[in-house]
Amino acid sequence: MVPRPVSYKSQSIIYFEGDVSNKIFVLKEGRVAMNYRDIETGKELQEIIQKGEFFGVKSALGRYAREESVTAISDCILLVFTVQEFEDFASQNTRVIMKMLKVFSNQLRRMHTKVRSLLSLDAQMNPETGLIRTAQYFQNRNRHAQALYAYSRYLELYPQGKFVAEATEGKEGSQRRASHQAAADASAAKKEAQEAVAKADDPGQQAAEEKSQTGSSFKGQASEEASDAYYDALSHFGNQEYDKALAIFTTVAKDPGGGMLSGNSMIEIGRCLFYLKRYKEAVQHLFQLAQQHPDLPDITIGIYYIGNAYRELGNTDKAKAFYERILSMPNVEADLKKKVSTSLRRMEGKS
């Protein structure tokens, strides 16, 4: 459940508007700016994120595209949560939940006011009509979770209202679409990860296909011992002590109490093998991992290192195949896409 610290250089893009991701961030050190467009005036606005402040929460939890771009305006360190890690953390920290609820409540009030303005609602329009129009606004923009809330709220406040039939139908439709969207996102992520590695003829493919592909078993909160070991391994990795890091990551990966950190360790094993220049072992390990556990949150990083390993082995065709496959996958982090694009340009420049 422990978040992963990530360093960004000044002027680095943390994510772009329109990106889709399950990552939630909190600023630990440095300065970060959030840029977004006012939906009423269209004016570009900037907000400086404070130390200890969460961002990217709504879009990650709601499974919709980012509505803002975030840039590091100094060297900074962010703590990065997956949605599951954030939910585990929040469930044990009610103070954080109450603080966020207050922020979201104020944002929703401002959003409702602006939505009414955008819809050209008359100032004298009664609240009943305004609420059903708000629900329609979200539904028409495929914001099904928000539409579901608005329709449900209408039925709660106006059980005998004149739009009951419309609200009931809208609620059922939004509920169905929200469920389908969540299922489709999970299915698409799993399928794309499997296809990404299946595109290449790999020596580890036969062994991988013989094993069960039931999805990731690396779930749940890690024990304190596993967490300590994992971050000890990250420290060794950061100091380029890859042999030591590899040994500890291997232990955490096999630890029954490792939870999600066991899955993270499996990817880190592949990275250690790569930096130890054991490229063939890195390919085989990461390829089998992607086949057996395509729903690991950071599996795209593993696929990226498969491409890197093939590049170092001199197999540029295989490397390009994996790089290009990552670019075609949904929900890939903006910084990873940038790295992949840079690698492709460098390879093309050499050829």
C-alpha positions as CSV (number, residue, x, y, z in Angstrom):
1,M,0.0,0.0,0.0
2,V,3.1,2.3,0.3
3,P,3.1,4.8,-2.6
4,R,6.1,4.9,-5.0
5,P,8.3,8.0,-4.9
6,V,9.1,9.4,-8.4
7,S,11.5,12.3,-9.1
8,Y,10.8,14.8,-11.9
9,K,13.2,17.4,-13.3
10,S,12.1,21.1,-13.6
11,Q,9.8,21.6,-16.7
12,S,9.0,17.9,-16.9
13,I,5.4,17.1,-17.9
14,I,3.8,15.0,-15.2
15,Y,0.7,14.4,-17.3
16,F,-1.2,16.1,-20.2
17,E,-4.8,17.1,-20.4
18,G,-6.7,14.2,-22.1
19,D,-4.4,11.5,-20.7
20,V,-6.2,8.5,-19.0
21,S,-4.4,7.0,-16.0
22,N,-5.1,5.2,-12.7
23,K,-2.3,7.1,-11.0
24,I,-3.0,9.6,-8.1
25,F,-0.2,12.0,-7.0
26,V,0.8,13.8,-3.9
27,L,3.5,16.5,-3.9
28,K,6.3,15.6,-1.4
29,E,9.0,18.1,-2.4
30,G,9.4,20.9,-4.9
31,R,6.9,23.0,-6.9
32,V,4.2,21.8,-9.4
33,A,1.8,23.8,-11.5
34,M,-1.7,22.7,-12.7
35,N,-2.9,24.3,-15.9
36,Y,-6.5,24.1,-17.0
37,R,-9.1,25.9,-19.1
38,D,-12.0,27.6,-17.5
39,I,-15.1,25.9,-19.0
40,E,-17.1,29.2,-18.9
41,T,-14.6,31.7,-20.3
42,G,-12.2,29.4,-22.1
43,K,-9.3,31.3,-20.4
44,E,-6.2,29.4,-19.5
45,L,-5.7,29.3,-15.7
46,Q,-2.9,28.1,-13.5
47,E,-2.9,26.8,-10.0
48,I,0.2,26.1,-7.9
49,I,-0.1,22.8,-6.0
50,Q,0.9,22.9,-2.4
51,K,3.2,20.5,-0.6
52,G,1.2,17.5,0.7
53,E,-1.7,18.2,-1.7
54,F,-3.2,15.3,-3.8
55,F,-4.0,15.8,-7.5
56,G,-5.3,13.6,-10.3
57,V,-7.8,12.1,-7.8
58,K,-11.1,12.7,-9.6
59,S,-10.0,11.5,-13.0
60,A,-8.3,8.4,-11.7
61,L,-11.2,7.4,-9.5
62,G,-13.8,8.3,-12.1
63,R,-11.9,6.6,-14.9
64,Y,-12.1,9.6,-17.3
65,A,-9.5,11.7,-19.1
66,R,-7.4,14.2,-17.2
67,E,-9.0,17.7,-17.4
68,E,-5.7,19.6,-16.7
69,S,-2.0,19.5,-17.5
70,V,0.5,19.3,-14.7
71,T,4.1,20.4,-15.0
72,A,7.0,20.4,-12.6
73,I,8.2,24.0,-12.2
74,S,11.2,22.9,-10.1
75,D,12.9,19.6,-9.4
76,C,10.3,17.7,-7.3
77,I,9.4,14.4,-5.8
78,L,5.9,13.0,-6.0
79,L,4.4,10.0,-4.3
80,V,2.4,8.0,-6.8
81,F,-0.6,5.9,-5.8
82,T,-2.5,3.4,-7.9
83,V,-6.3,3.7,-7.3
84,Q,-6.2,0.5,-5.2
85,E,-3.3,1.8,-3.1
86,F,-5.1,5.2,-2.6
87,E,-8.3,3.5,-1.6
88,D,-6.4,1.4,1.0
89,F,-4.6,4.5,2.3
90,A,-7.8,6.5,2.5
91,S,-9.7,3.8,4.3
92,Q,-7.2,4.1,7.1
93,N,-7.0,7.9,7.2
94,T,-10.5,9.4,7.7
95,R,-9.0,12.9,8.1
96,V,-7.8,12.8,4.5
97,I,-11.2,11.7,3.3
98,M,-13.0,14.6,5.2
99,K,-10.5,17.1,3.8
100,M,-11.1,15.9,0.2
101,L,-14.9,15.8,0.6
102,K,-14.8,19.5,1.6
103,V,-12.7,20.3,-1.5
104,F,-14.9,18.2,-3.8
105,S,-18.1,19.7,-2.4
106,N,-16.9,23.2,-3.2
107,Q,-15.8,22.2,-6.6
108,L,-19.1,20.6,-7.4
109,R,-21.0,23.7,-6.3
110,R,-18.8,25.8,-8.7
111,M,-19.2,23.3,-11.4
112,H,-23.0,23.2,-11.1
113,T,-23.1,27.0,-11.4
114,K,-21.0,27.0,-14.5
115,V,-22.9,24.2,-16.1
116,R,-26.1,26.1,-15.7
117,S,-24.5,29.1,-17.3
118,L,-23.2,27.0,-20.2
119,L,-26.6,25.6,-20.8
120,S,-28.1,29.1,-20.9
121,L,-30.4,28.4,-18.1
122,D,-32.7,31.2,-17.1
123,A,-31.9,32.8,-13.7
124,Q,-35.5,32.1,-12.6
125,M,-35.4,28.4,-13.5
126,N,-36.6,26.2,-10.7
127,P,-34.2,23.8,-9.0
128,E,-36.0,20.7,-10.3
129,T,-35.5,21.6,-13.9
130,G,-32.0,22.7,-13.3
131,L,-31.1,19.4,-11.7
132,I,-32.5,17.3,-14.6
133,R,-30.7,19.5,-17.1
134,T,-27.4,19.0,-15.2
135,A,-27.9,15.2,-15.3
136,Q,-28.5,15.4,-19.1
137,Y,-25.4,17.6,-19.5
138,F,-23.2,14.9,-17.9
139,Q,-24.9,12.1,-19.8
140,N,-24.4,13.7,-23.2
141,R,-20.7,14.0,-22.4
142,N,-20.3,10.3,-21.4
143,R,-19.7,11.3,-17.8
144,H,-21.8,8.4,-16.6
145,A,-20.8,8.4,-12.9
146,Q,-21.7,12.1,-12.6
147,A,-25.0,11.6,-14.5
148,L,-25.9,8.7,-12.3
149,Y,-25.4,10.8,-9.2
150,A,-27.5,13.7,-10.6
151,Y,-30.4,11.4,-11.7
152,S,-30.4,9.6,-8.4
153,R,-30.4,12.9,-6.5
154,Y,-33.4,14.1,-8.6
155,L,-35.4,11.0,-7.7
156,E,-34.5,11.4,-4.1
157,L,-35.6,15.1,-4.0
158,Y,-38.5,14.9,-6.4
159,P,-40.2,11.5,-6.1
160,Q,-43.4,12.9,-7.6
161,G,-41.7,15.4,-9.9
162,K,-42.6,16.0,-13.6
163,F,-39.3,14.4,-14.8
164,V,-39.5,11.2,-12.8
165,A,-39.9,8.9,-15.9
166,E,-36.9,10.6,-17.6
167,A,-34.8,10.5,-14.5
168,T,-35.6,6.8,-13.9
169,E,-34.6,5.9,-17.4
170,G,-31.5,8.1,-17.3
171,K,-30.4,6.6,-14.0
172,E,-30.8,3.0,-15.3
173,G,-28.9,3.9,-18.5
174,S,-26.1,5.7,-16.7
175,Q,-25.7,2.9,-14.2
176,R,-25.5,0.4,-16.9
177,R,-23.0,2.4,-19.0
178,A,-20.8,3.2,-15.9
179,S,-20.6,-0.5,-15.2
180,H,-19.9,-1.4,-18.8
181,Q,-17.2,1.3,-19.0
182,A,-15.4,0.0,-15.9
183,A,-15.6,-3.6,-17.2
184,A,-14.5,-2.5,-20.7
185,D,-11.5,-0.6,-19.3
186,A,-10.3,-3.6,-17.3
187,S,-10.8,-6.0,-20.2
188,A,-9.1,-3.6,-22.7
189,A,-6.1,-3.2,-20.5
190,K,-5.7,-6.9,-20.0
191,K,-6.2,-7.7,-23.7
192,E,-3.8,-4.9,-24.9
193,A,-1.1,-6.1,-22.6
194,Q,-1.4,-9.7,-23.8
195,E,-1.5,-8.5,-27.5
196,A,1.6,-6.3,-26.9
197,V,3.8,-9.2,-26.1
198,A,2.1,-11.7,-28.4
199,K,2.9,-9.5,-31.5
200,A,6.5,-10.7,-31.4
201,D,7.9,-14.2,-31.9
202,D,9.6,-14.6,-28.6
203,P,11.6,-17.6,-27.2
204,G,9.6,-17.4,-23.9
205,Q,6.2,-17.5,-25.6
206,Q,5.6,-21.2,-25.5
207,A,6.5,-21.5,-21.8
208,A,4.3,-18.6,-21.0
209,E,1.3,-20.0,-22.9
210,E,1.6,-23.3,-21.0
211,K,0.9,-21.5,-17.7
212,S,-2.5,-20.2,-16.5
213,Q,-3.4,-16.7,-17.5
214,T,-5.9,-16.0,-14.7
215,G,-4.8,-12.5,-14.1
216,S,-2.7,-10.9,-11.3
217,S,-2.5,-12.5,-7.9
218,F,-0.5,-9.6,-6.6
219,K,-3.2,-7.8,-4.6
220,G,-3.7,-6.5,-1.1
221,Q,-1.7,-4.6,1.4
222,A,2.0,-5.6,1.9
223,S,3.3,-6.5,5.3
224,E,5.6,-4.1,7.1
225,E,8.5,-6.4,6.5
226,A,7.8,-6.7,2.8
227,S,7.5,-2.9,2.5
228,D,10.8,-2.3,4.3
229,A,12.5,-4.8,2.1
230,Y,11.0,-3.3,-1.1
231,Y,12.1,0.2,-0.3
232,D,15.5,-1.1,0.7
233,A,15.8,-2.7,-2.7
234,L,14.7,0.6,-4.4
235,S,17.5,2.3,-2.5
236,H,20.1,-0.2,-3.8
237,F,18.7,0.2,-7.3
238,G,19.0,4.0,-7.0
239,N,22.6,3.6,-6.0
240,Q,23.2,1.3,-9.1
241,E,23.7,-1.7,-6.8
242,Y,21.7,-3.9,-9.1
243,D,22.9,-7.3,-7.8
244,K,21.8,-6.4,-4.3
245,A,18.5,-4.9,-5.5
246,L,17.8,-8.0,-7.6
247,A,18.3,-10.4,-4.7
248,I,15.9,-8.4,-2.4
249,F,13.2,-7.9,-5.2
250,T,13.3,-11.6,-5.8
251,T,12.6,-12.3,-2.1
252,V,9.7,-9.8,-2.0
253,A,8.2,-11.2,-5.2
254,K,8.0,-14.6,-3.5
255,D,6.8,-13.3,-0.1
256,P,3.2,-14.3,0.6
257,G,2.8,-11.1,2.5
258,G,4.1,-8.9,-0.3
259,G,0.7,-8.0,-1.7
260,M,0.9,-5.4,-4.6
261,L,4.6,-4.9,-3.9
262,S,5.3,-8.5,-5.0
263,G,3.9,-7.5,-8.4
264,N,6.0,-4.3,-8.4
265,S,9.0,-6.4,-7.5
266,M,8.5,-8.7,-10.5
267,I,8.8,-5.7,-12.8
268,E,11.8,-4.4,-10.9
269,I,13.5,-7.8,-11.3
270,G,13.3,-7.3,-15.1
271,R,14.7,-3.8,-14.8
272,C,17.6,-5.1,-12.7
273,L,18.4,-7.8,-15.2
274,F,18.4,-5.2,-17.9
275,Y,20.8,-2.9,-16.1
276,L,23.0,-5.9,-15.3
277,K,23.1,-6.4,-19.1
278,R,21.5,-9.8,-18.8
279,Y,19.2,-8.8,-21.7
280,K,18.0,-12.3,-22.7
281,E,17.0,-13.1,-19.2
282,A,15.2,-9.7,-18.9
283,V,13.2,-10.5,-22.1
284,Q,12.2,-13.9,-20.9
285,H,11.3,-12.8,-17.4
286,L,9.2,-9.7,-18.5
287,F,7.6,-11.5,-21.4
288,Q,6.3,-14.3,-19.2
289,L,5.2,-11.8,-16.6
290,A,3.2,-9.8,-19.2
291,Q,1.6,-13.0,-20.4
292,Q,0.6,-14.3,-17.0
293,H,-0.2,-11.0,-15.3
294,P,-1.3,-8.6,-18.0
295,D,-3.4,-6.6,-15.5
296,L,-0.4,-5.5,-13.3
297,P,-0.7,-1.7,-13.0
298,D,2.8,-1.0,-14.3
299,I,3.0,-3.8,-16.9
300,T,3.6,-1.3,-19.7
301,I,6.9,-0.4,-18.0
302,G,7.9,-4.1,-18.3
303,I,6.9,-4.1,-22.0
304,Y,9.0,-1.0,-22.4
305,Y,12.1,-2.8,-21.0
306,I,11.5,-5.8,-23.3
307,G,11.9,-3.3,-26.2
308,N,15.0,-1.8,-24.5
309,A,16.5,-5.3,-24.1
310,Y,15.9,-6.2,-27.8
311,R,17.5,-2.9,-28.8
312,E,20.6,-3.7,-26.8
313,L,20.7,-7.2,-28.3
314,G,20.7,-5.5,-31.7
315,N,17.3,-6.7,-32.8
316,T,15.8,-3.4,-33.8
317,D,12.8,-4.9,-35.5
318,K,11.6,-6.6,-32.3
319,A,12.5,-3.4,-30.3
320,K,10.4,-1.3,-32.6
321,A,7.5,-3.8,-32.5
322,F,7.3,-3.5,-28.7
323,Y,7.7,0.3,-28.7
324,E,5.1,0.8,-31.3
325,R,2.7,-1.5,-29.5
326,I,3.0,0.5,-26.3
327,L,2.0,3.7,-28.3
328,S,-1.1,1.9,-29.6
329,M,-2.2,0.8,-26.1
330,P,-4.8,2.8,-24.1
331,N,-4.1,4.3,-20.6
332,V,-0.4,4.6,-21.1
333,E,1.3,7.2,-18.9
334,A,2.4,10.4,-20.8
335,D,6.0,10.2,-19.5
336,L,6.3,6.6,-20.7
337,K,4.9,7.5,-24.2
338,K,7.5,10.3,-24.3
339,K,10.3,7.8,-23.5
340,V,9.1,5.4,-26.1
341,S,8.8,8.1,-28.8
342,T,12.3,9.3,-28.0
343,S,13.7,5.7,-28.3
344,L,12.0,5.2,-31.6
345,R,13.4,8.5,-33.0
346,R,16.9,7.6,-31.9
347,M,16.7,4.2,-33.5
348,E,15.4,5.7,-36.7
349,G,18.3,8.2,-36.6
350,K,20.8,5.3,-36.5
351,S,19.3,3.4,-39.3
